[in-house]
Amino acid sequence: MAMNPRNRGPLKVLAALAALTLVLFGAIGAARIWGEEPASWTPQLGLDLAGGRQIIIEPVVEGASGVGEEQVDQAIDIIRRRIDGGGVAEAEVSRLGDTNISVAIPGNPSAEQLEALSRSSQLSFRPVLVAAPVQTLPTDPGQAPVLPLPDDVREQQLEDLLEQAPQDPGAVEEGSTDDAETTDGAYPAGLSTATSPDDASETTEAPIPEAPAEQVSDPSSLEQITPELQQEFIDLDCADDTAAQATAAAPSDQAITACSEDGFEKYILGPVELTGAQVSDAAAGLEQGQGGPTGRVEVQLTFDDEGRQAFAETTSRLFAFGPGAAQNRFAILLDGVVITAPSVNNVISNGSASITGDFTTESAETLANQLKFGALPISFEVQTSEQISPTLGGEQLRLGVIAGIIGLLLVFGYSLLQYRALGLVTIGSLSIAALLAYGAVTFLGWSNNFRLTMAGVTGLIVAIGITADSFIVYFERIRDEVRAGRPLRYAVDTGWARARQTILISDAVNLIAAGVLYFLSESSVRAFAFALGLTTVIDLIVVFMFTHPTVSILANTTFFGEGHKWSGMDPERLGAKRSTYLGRGQFAAPEPPRRTRPSRAEIEGGVV
Amino acid sequence: MASFAQLGNDLYTGKRSFDIVGRRKLWYTVSAVLIVVSLIGLFGRGINFGIEFRGGSELRVSSVSDLSDYEARASEAVAVEAPEAVATVTLVGSDTIRVQTGELPNQTAEAVRTDLAEAFGVPDSEVTSSFVGPSWGETVTTKAVQALIVFLLLVSLVLAIYFRTWKMAAAALVALLHDLAFTVGIYALLGIEVSPASMIGFLTILGYSIYDTIVVFDKVRENTEQAMDTRRMTYAEAANRAVNQTIIRSINTSVVALLPVGTILVVGIVFIGPGTLLDLAAALFIGIAVGTYSSIFVATPLLVHLREGEDDIQALDKAATKRATRRREHEAQGEEGSPTGEDVDATTVGGGATSTSAAPGQGTARQVHPYAQRGPRNQPKRPPKSRR
């Protein structure tokens, strides 16, 4: 059968819709096959459906009236690190509103895990005892593993140590031999300062005469490295997120092992010498040389009185180790992770230090923020903590879906009753909308980690009504045109032109509602708004790309075009006057046109 | 259904018409009563805020097989661990018990959880505990109110631009607030618990209400613009016609929107029990129903009321009334004056309106215009070829 040229346009649009659907599901398929994390054919379920614990915590900064934007960001970072460190797979940490943090942990986390989450966090300064780069894959397999402290460096250090106080070199010796057995390709500590991204140096603003180091119970003492600690250091795997967890929980007066933030370097650190409370300010800026800015980016660190004294003692001791030694460096830890470990170039006694190194403006900014906002201990107050059993969630989902299907069937039945065969178009449109919604939710689950929650499911079910309404508006408009006497073929076009306007403005309002709710609210409201917005967009796609083209094509068929009794567009049922040419100059007219008043010709006796 | 379609036709042509705009005093009174009742609910009884707003601990025991005397057993289990806590025990769905108490410390909550599991003979995993801080609900409410204000501002702007008159936006907003006040009032009056999910429901009602009103107003605008051109109808008449023409759509839309929501409501009440699904559905059900009412009976009469004072509307009304009076006079005259006795078929003037019973397809010759019947130059008529 030759194609009706009238159908070409609508068919093209239908083909585009089919392509769109194929692309959507093709993308899910592709993501499933090639994606880094394989996509699933089912939507990702939110916590309330899949079961788990939902905690909403509010960071509280001790000694400050409010919580600033940056502090919340930092708190989120901390929580995220803790969650990752807790070994919980697929836990989600997100910001809720201005100050709250939402944590969703699948399964049933233990009380200890929960306790660890709400532990408070603070910046601390510890001297570096041993530093070693971490290399998961040796770049040069032929190269034999090297001691973290090669003989020359070690001897140098030992000499320094012996100068200050009598030391037992055995610990270092032992440590070194142990290290030699590690398979991790390790590099000299001296070298690590150069290769590490944390490469940084300390300079003083106002150089002052050196004070001789004197402490006997030296925090930098390598004596603290017990064989256990040494073993711990060797076993420390910076790729393993639990490391920071253990570090953060370690007591402050003992030596610990730690990893750098980027995981490229690991350390044995002495006890805490300063805490963030003693930092009064930190800022990133350009380094000031003698003749103006040098163009290098630096981070300025200012201590309060107490901090100034402590820092002066620390730097004077560390400076004595001389450049190149691991012990010359000190580490700044935030929540169990070394954020930077600069070496000391000078003794700083005025309480104002500057950290320079390979900073970009951004990295310096980040570090300054970490130093500044980590200064005060952040503790976490649990706002809500909800344990959702997976059976309950699953049951809710099952019943919700059943309710949705029943609702959909009722809508189908009603539209068949109202629109007869045209109701089939409604059914088709709603099915396509459901298919697209399913695809979109599944795909977003993979790409944006969108999770379907109960509120989202409700939003989707409620959207059936909104979507169906577009068809109702459209069909009623067509009917209006048919009532006005237009043949269906033209009624579809004129009816569409008018219905389109109504559909567009009402969907625009729905989108505004969804957008406002999405951006201004939180958690479940957000999920609901997202579902509402998504279905509104899908509604537009379906009405424009499926319903209208289909109706246009159907209008060209005999069944619909001539208004069959069951087509739902039967002009007689709609009260239009059928005027069909019967041939031989005769028309089939069930009733003569009603006139409100006699025509001029009738009154005046006809045209002469 | 035939009568429904017939009603639709009649409403469309104006053959049958409900005087909705004209009886606006009645609708205003009805709405005023509704609002007063909901205000009594709001301020008299107050809103029953859920645990999310009050703060406290909630424990749910699911898959309970033996439900006898569950209240006492649950209270007892709570009292062992936390003697001072007042426990509210409710049955949710068919086999879940919900126990709400004041704030319990972590350890106590854990202990109560085990006790409850023991008391009802279910495994520990079937008992879930949640804790809600008192400020949580407050945050949600603040956000909701913010969202409401922003939404109202944006929507009024969009509507004012789209309809090119702020009065339509104002009328739509009044209808919207009417729906919102009524829904919240019903909640307060019936003592239904307000949870954050209900809050979402209230916010969604806004969208629905506006949506419904827009569809009606779109038709009102179309009709009134036409009236402005033809000067055949007053503004009120055109608006009333529009409402009548969209009534069928409004009914269909509401039925279609209420069907899924109603299903959730029924499934929620029977099987699921209090929760996001039920709270949302309940709010939406009430909201959609009252939203349909307000778009027809509140928004349009109010719009006409607001616009009646405008100069061009008054000019239109004057012209249309004058035209109608003239036409009535003319018709009366035409009836008095004897018809000019033309040889037209007997079924002509005025008869058409009543002769709808004529069956289609019978092939009765269509009435041809008198001019065509006579033919040019009044030549004598020739019988059709078949009769020759």
Chai-1 contact restraints between the chains, C-beta under 6 A:
chainA,res_idxA,chainB,res_idxB,connection_type,confidence,min_distance_angstrom,max_distance_angstrom,comment,restraint_id
A,Q383,B,G133,contact,1.0,0.0,6.0,A-B,restraint_1
A,Q383,B,W136,contact,1.0,0.0,6.0,A-B,restraint_2
A,T384,B,F131,contact,1.0,0.0,6.0,A-B,restraint_3
A,T384,B,V132,contact,1.0,0.0,6.0,A-B,restraint_4
A,T384,B,G133,contact,1.0,0.0,6.0,A-B,restraint_5
A,T384,B,W136,contact,1.0,0.0,6.0,A-B,restraint_6
A,S385,B,F131,contact,1.0,0.0,6.0,A-B,restraint_7
A,E386,B,S130,contact,1.0,0.0,6.0,A-B,restraint_8
A,Q387,B,T128,contact,1.0,0.0,6.0,A-B,restraint_9
A,Q387,B,S129,contact,1.0,0.0,6.0,A-B,restraint_10
A,S389,B,T128,contact,1.0,0.0,6.0,A-B,restraint_11
A,L392,B,S62,contact,1.0,0.0,6.0,A-B,restraint_12
A,L399,B,V267,contact,1.0,0.0,6.0,A-B,restraint_13
A,L399,B,F271,contact,1.0,0.0,6.0,A-B,restraint_14
A,L399,B,I272,contact,1.0,0.0,6.0,A-B,restraint_15
A,G400,B,L277,contact,1.0,0.0,6.0,A-B,restraint_16
A,A403,B,T263,contact,1.0,0.0,6.0,A-B,restraint_17
A,A403,B,I264,contact,1.0,0.0,6.0,A-B,restraint_18
A,A403,B,V267,contact,1.0,0.0,6.0,A-B,restraint_19
A,I406,B,T263,contact,1.0,0.0,6.0,A-B,restraint_20
A,G407,B,L259,contact,1.0,0.0,6.0,A-B,restraint_21
A,G407,B,P260,contact,1.0,0.0,6.0,A-B,restraint_22
A,G407,B,T263,contact,1.0,0.0,6.0,A-B,restraint_23
A,L410,B,L259,contact,1.0,0.0,6.0,A-B,restraint_24
A,V411,B,V256,contact,1.0,0.0,6.0,A-B,restraint_25
A,V411,B,L259,contact,1.0,0.0,6.0,A-B,restraint_26
A,Y414,B,V255,contact,1.0,0.0,6.0,A-B,restraint_27
A,M454,B,T276,contact,1.0,0.0,6.0,A-B,restraint_28
A,A455,B,T276,contact,1.0,0.0,6.0,A-B,restraint_29
A,T458,B,L277,contact,1.0,0.0,6.0,A-B,restraint_30
A,T458,B,L280,contact,1.0,0.0,6.0,A-B,restraint_31
A,I461,B,P260,contact,1.0,0.0,6.0,A-B,restraint_32
A,I464,B,P260,contact,1.0,0.0,6.0,A-B,restraint_33
A,G465,B,V256,contact,1.0,0.0,6.0,A-B,restraint_34
A,G465,B,A257,contact,1.0,0.0,6.0,A-B,restraint_35
A,G465,B,P260,contact,1.0,0.0,6.0,A-B,restraint_36
A,A468,B,V256,contact,1.0,0.0,6.0,A-B,restraint_37
A,D469,B,T253,contact,1.0,0.0,6.0,A-B,restraint_38
A,I472,B,R249,contact,1.0,0.0,6.0,A-B,restraint_39
A,I472,B,N252,contact,1.0,0.0,6.0,A-B,restraint_40
A,I472,B,T253,contact,1.0,0.0,6.0,A-B,restraint_41
A,E476,B,R249,contact,1.0,0.0,6.0,A-B,restraint_42
A,R483,B,Y12,contact,1.0,0.0,6.0,A-B,restraint_43
A,T502,B,V215,contact,1.0,0.0,6.0,A-B,restraint_44
A,T502,B,D218,contact,1.0,0.0,6.0,A-B,restraint_45
A,I505,B,Y162,contact,1.0,0.0,6.0,A-B,restraint_46
A,I505,B,I214,contact,1.0,0.0,6.0,A-B,restraint_47
A,S506,B,Y211,contact,1.0,0.0,6.0,A-B,restraint_48
A,S506,B,I214,contact,1.0,0.0,6.0,A-B,restraint_49
A,V509,B,I210,contact,1.0,0.0,6.0,A-B,restraint_50
A,N510,B,G207,contact,1.0,0.0,6.0,A-B,restraint_51
A,I512,B,L154,contact,1.0,0.0,6.0,A-B,restraint_52
A,A513,B,G207,contact,1.0,0.0,6.0,A-B,restraint_53
A,V516,B,A147,contact,1.0,0.0,6.0,A-B,restraint_54
A,V516,B,V150,contact,1.0,0.0,6.0,A-B,restraint_55
A,V516,B,F151,contact,1.0,0.0,6.0,A-B,restraint_56
A,L517,B,A147,contact,1.0,0.0,6.0,A-B,restraint_57
A,L517,B,L203,contact,1.0,0.0,6.0,A-B,restraint_58
A,L520,B,K143,contact,1.0,0.0,6.0,A-B,restraint_59
A,L520,B,Q146,contact,1.0,0.0,6.0,A-B,restraint_60
A,L520,B,A147,contact,1.0,0.0,6.0,A-B,restraint_61
A,S521,B,K143,contact,1.0,0.0,6.0,A-B,restraint_62
A,S521,B,A147,contact,1.0,0.0,6.0,A-B,restraint_63
A,V525,B,I200,contact,1.0,0.0,6.0,A-B,restraint_64
A,F528,B,I200,contact,1.0,0.0,6.0,A-B,restraint_65
A,E572,B,P360,contact,1.0,0.0,6.0,A-B,restraint_66
A,R573,B,A5,contact,1.0,0.0,6.0,A-B,restraint_67
A,L574,B,N9,contact,1.0,0.0,6.0,A-B,restraint_68
A,G575,B,N9,contact,1.0,0.0,6.0,A-B,restraint_69
A,R578,B,P360,contact,1.0,0.0,6.0,A-B,restraint_70
A,L582,B,G363,contact,1.0,0.0,6.0,A-B,restraint_71
A,Q586,B,A365,contact,1.0,0.0,6.0,A-B,restraint_72
A,F587,B,R366,contact,1.0,0.0,6.0,A-B,restraint_73
A,A588,B,G361,contact,1.0,0.0,6.0,A-B,restraint_74
A,A588,B,G363,contact,1.0,0.0,6.0,A-B,restraint_75
A,A589,B,R366,contact,1.0,0.0,6.0,A-B,restraint_76
A,P590,B,A358,contact,1.0,0.0,6.0,A-B,restraint_77
A,P590,B,P360,contact,1.0,0.0,6.0,A-B,restraint_78
A,E591,B,G352,contact,1.0,0.0,6.0,A-B,restraint_79
A,E591,B,S355,contact,1.0,0.0,6.0,A-B,restraint_80
A,E591,B,A358,contact,1.0,0.0,6.0,A-B,restraint_81
A,P592,B,T347,contact,1.0,0.0,6.0,A-B,restraint_82
A,P592,B,G352,contact,1.0,0.0,6.0,A-B,restraint_83
A,P592,B,Q367,contact,1.0,0.0,6.0,A-B,restraint_84
A,R594,B,G352,contact,1.0,0.0,6.0,A-B,restraint_85
A,R594,B,A353,contact,1.0,0.0,6.0,A-B,restraint_86
A,P598,B,V349,contact,1.0,0.0,6.0,A-B,restraint_87
A,A601,B,P370,contact,1.0,0.0,6.0,A-B,restraint_88
A,A601,B,Y371,contact,1.0,0.0,6.0,A-B,restraint_89
A,E602,B,E342,contact,1.0,0.0,6.0,A-B,restraint_90
A,I603,B,T340,contact,1.0,0.0,6.0,A-B,restraint_91
A,G605,B,T340,contact,1.0,0.0,6.0,A-B,restraint_92
A,G606,B,P370,contact,1.0,0.0,6.0,A-B,restraint_93
A,G606,B,R374,contact,1.0,0.0,6.0,A-B,restraint_94
A,V607,B,Y371,contact,1.0,0.0,6.0,A-B,restraint_95
